[in-house]
Amino acid sequence: MLKMLKTLLGQKSNPVHAEVEIYTWQTCPYCIRAKMLLRWKGVNFREYKIDGDGAARVKMAARANGRRTVPQIFINGQHIGGCDDLYALDRQAQLDPLLSQSPELTPSTAG
């Protein structure tokens, strides 16, 4: 059904190979909006719900260069930023290429 809607509305279905992680609070409107875009793109993402979990928030901030707001989004281990950053990448036609990359092809995840 989603594929049909995307076709009807002109949304292209690009293959998603990337590993996407998102730190969220359950009732955060920016988190909800970011997840909506990712779902629209057909992304299966790993969500870390950190409501009231101080240790998880510290871990998120360490990964996100000190940023403590939610959501914080990572694609193939690369910090993308928050909801506004995600939508900006989409507007600039840079999100789909990131999502099409396999995790092993991304330099930032090399070990």
Residue frames as qw, qx, qy, qz and C-alpha x, y, z in Angstrom:
[[0.000, 0.885, 0.466, 0.000, 0.00, 0.00, 0.00],
 [0.302, -0.800, 0.104, 0.508, 2.79, 2.45, 0.93],
 [0.419, -0.133, 0.601, 0.667, 4.59, 1.67, -2.32],
 [0.212, 0.623, 0.663, 0.357, 1.39, 2.41, -4.25],
 [0.135, -0.935, -0.259, 0.202, 0.91, 5.72, -2.41],
 [0.398, -0.578, 0.327, 0.633, 4.51, 6.72, -3.12],
 [0.362, 0.179, 0.684, 0.608, 3.98, 5.95, -6.80],
 [0.075, 0.794, 0.576, 0.180, 0.74, 7.92, -6.94],
 [0.224, -0.944, -0.091, 0.224, 2.31, 10.89, -5.16],
 [0.522, 0.797, -0.235, 0.193, 5.50, 10.80, -7.21],
 [0.457, -0.718, 0.520, -0.070, 7.75, 9.55, -4.41],
 [0.657, 0.440, -0.608, -0.065, 10.46, 7.28, -5.82],
 [0.900, -0.413, 0.128, -0.061, 11.22, 4.06, -4.02],
 [0.354, 0.697, -0.603, 0.160, 15.00, 3.95, -3.60],
 [0.849, -0.154, -0.485, 0.143, 16.61, 0.89, -2.06],
 [0.340, -0.821, 0.311, -0.338, 17.63, 1.52, 1.53],
 [0.832, 0.125, -0.476, 0.254, 20.77, -0.31, 2.62],
 [0.115, 0.555, -0.446, 0.693, 21.97, 2.00, 5.37],
 [0.489, -0.395, -0.702, 0.334, 21.89, 1.25, 9.06],
 [0.118, -0.603, -0.042, -0.788, 19.89, 4.04, 10.70],
 [0.428, -0.365, -0.683, 0.466, 19.73, 4.73, 14.44],
 [0.135, -0.622, -0.129, -0.761, 17.59, 7.35, 16.14],
 [0.245, -0.192, -0.691, 0.652, 17.50, 8.43, 19.78],
 [0.263, -0.499, -0.412, -0.715, 14.02, 9.59, 20.77],
 [0.224, 0.081, 0.653, -0.719, 11.56, 10.52, 23.47],
 [0.198, 0.386, 0.898, 0.075, 8.16, 8.95, 22.99],
 [0.146, 0.822, 0.519, -0.180, 6.12, 12.18, 22.95],
 [0.237, -0.524, 0.236, 0.783, 8.65, 14.47, 21.26],
 [0.601, 0.701, 0.241, -0.299, 7.03, 16.04, 18.16],
 [0.233, 0.764, -0.533, -0.279, 10.41, 16.39, 16.41],
 [0.309, -0.250, 0.917, 0.032, 11.12, 12.70, 17.02],
 [0.595, 0.434, 0.635, -0.234, 7.74, 11.76, 15.60],
 [0.472, 0.813, -0.070, -0.333, 8.31, 13.96, 12.55],
 [0.027, 0.631, -0.744, -0.216, 11.79, 12.49, 11.92],
 [0.421, -0.017, 0.906, -0.044, 10.47, 8.93, 12.20],
 [0.609, 0.613, 0.378, -0.334, 7.65, 9.79, 9.78],
 [0.380, 0.778, -0.392, -0.310, 10.15, 10.88, 7.12],
 [0.129, -0.424, 0.893, 0.081, 12.28, 7.79, 7.66],
 [0.540, 0.237, 0.784, -0.195, 9.23, 5.54, 7.39],
 [0.554, 0.732, 0.092, -0.385, 8.11, 7.41, 4.26],
 [0.254, 0.706, -0.620, -0.229, 11.52, 6.63, 2.77],
 [0.936, 0.065, -0.312, -0.150, 11.09, 2.94, 3.64],
 [0.238, 0.545, -0.680, 0.428, 13.80, 2.94, 6.29],
 [0.823, -0.433, -0.368, 0.007, 13.88, 0.25, 8.96],
 [0.144, 0.687, -0.417, 0.577, 15.62, 2.05, 11.79],
 [0.587, -0.253, -0.659, 0.396, 16.83, 1.14, 15.26],
 [0.236, -0.765, -0.074, -0.594, 15.13, 3.37, 17.80],
 [0.446, -0.085, -0.644, 0.616, 16.55, 4.09, 21.24],
 [0.347, -0.776, -0.315, -0.421, 13.78, 5.46, 23.46],
 [0.482, 0.125, -0.507, 0.704, 15.63, 7.37, 26.16],
 [0.398, -0.702, -0.190, -0.559, 12.72, 8.93, 28.08],
 [0.627, -0.715, 0.153, -0.267, 14.00, 9.55, 31.61],
 [0.950, -0.094, 0.021, 0.299, 17.16, 7.45, 31.08],
 [0.131, -0.946, 0.241, 0.175, 20.06, 9.71, 32.06],
 [0.579, -0.377, 0.630, 0.354, 22.74, 7.14, 31.21],
 [0.595, 0.453, 0.588, 0.308, 21.32, 6.64, 27.71],
 [0.197, 0.971, 0.135, 0.016, 21.20, 10.40, 27.21],
 [0.351, -0.776, 0.435, 0.292, 24.87, 10.71, 28.22],
 [0.626, -0.023, 0.686, 0.371, 25.75, 7.95, 25.72],
 [0.458, 0.747, 0.446, 0.180, 23.74, 9.70, 23.00],
 [0.019, -0.988, 0.086, 0.123, 25.44, 13.05, 23.72],
 [0.507, -0.531, 0.567, 0.373, 28.87, 11.41, 23.55],
 [0.571, 0.256, 0.679, 0.384, 28.03, 10.00, 20.11],
 [0.268, 0.829, 0.435, 0.228, 26.37, 13.25, 18.97],
 [0.437, 0.364, -0.096, 0.817, 29.30, 15.60, 19.64],
 [0.111, -0.105, -0.489, 0.859, 27.72, 16.87, 22.85],
 [0.411, -0.205, -0.288, -0.840, 24.23, 17.47, 21.48],
 [0.090, 0.063, 0.873, -0.476, 21.67, 16.53, 24.12],
 [0.564, 0.251, 0.121, -0.777, 18.40, 17.29, 22.31],
 [0.433, 0.138, 0.883, 0.121, 16.29, 14.63, 20.68],
 [0.986, 0.047, 0.136, 0.084, 16.08, 13.24, 18.17],
 [0.113, -0.707, 0.616, 0.329, 19.68, 12.49, 17.31],
 [0.901, 0.379, 0.122, -0.172, 20.05, 10.50, 14.10],
 [0.303, -0.556, 0.702, 0.326, 22.91, 8.37, 12.81],
 [0.857, 0.459, -0.034, -0.230, 23.25, 6.85, 9.36],
 [0.878, 0.280, -0.273, 0.277, 25.87, 4.12, 9.06],
 [0.696, -0.370, -0.260, 0.557, 27.43, 5.39, 12.28],
 [0.278, 0.244, 0.073, 0.926, 27.71, 8.96, 10.98],
 [0.018, -0.558, -0.542, 0.628, 26.00, 11.61, 13.09],
 [0.186, 0.546, 0.555, 0.599, 23.41, 13.38, 10.94],
 [0.070, -0.163, 0.218, -0.960, 21.92, 15.64, 13.62],
 [0.307, 0.277, 0.678, -0.608, 18.32, 16.22, 14.57],
 [0.468, 0.589, 0.651, -0.099, 14.98, 16.44, 12.82],
 [0.273, 0.896, -0.019, -0.349, 15.68, 19.75, 11.07],
 [0.144, -0.591, 0.698, 0.377, 19.03, 18.41, 9.85],
 [0.455, 0.142, 0.871, 0.120, 17.36, 15.28, 8.48],
 [0.432, 0.762, 0.459, -0.147, 14.75, 17.31, 6.58],
 [0.083, 0.858, -0.300, -0.408, 17.44, 19.68, 5.28],
 [0.299, -0.311, 0.833, 0.346, 19.36, 16.73, 3.85],
 [0.458, 0.443, 0.770, 0.036, 16.18, 15.56, 2.17],
 [0.296, 0.891, 0.176, -0.296, 15.46, 19.01, 0.68],
 [0.013, 0.780, -0.513, -0.359, 19.03, 19.16, -0.65],
 [0.898, 0.324, -0.225, -0.195, 18.63, 15.70, -2.25],
 [0.201, 0.582, -0.749, 0.245, 21.43, 14.34, -0.04],
 [0.636, -0.270, 0.562, -0.456, 19.40, 11.97, 2.15],
 [0.938, 0.250, 0.046, -0.237, 18.57, 9.30, -0.43],
 [0.616, 0.564, -0.523, 0.170, 22.24, 8.79, -1.43],
 [0.160, -0.488, 0.714, -0.475, 23.16, 8.34, 2.25],
 [0.766, -0.068, 0.435, -0.468, 20.34, 5.85, 2.75],
 [0.886, 0.397, -0.163, -0.174, 21.36, 3.84, -0.30],
 [0.282, 0.624, -0.696, 0.214, 24.90, 3.22, 1.03],
 [0.866, -0.231, -0.440, 0.042, 25.65, -0.09, 2.73],
 [0.546, -0.830, 0.115, 0.008, 27.18, 0.25, 6.21],
 [0.823, -0.235, 0.272, 0.440, 30.42, -1.47, 5.20],
 [0.543, 0.522, 0.255, 0.606, 30.99, 1.11, 2.43],
 [0.150, -0.950, -0.082, -0.262, 30.85, 4.09, 4.78],
 [0.499, 0.471, -0.475, 0.551, 34.32, 5.31, 5.89],
 [0.295, -0.571, 0.366, -0.673, 33.13, 6.43, 9.34],
 [0.895, -0.281, 0.128, -0.321, 32.17, 2.88, 10.31],
 [0.771, 0.374, -0.474, 0.203, 35.49, 1.33, 9.35],
 [0.772, -0.610, -0.161, -0.072, 37.00, -0.15, 12.38]]
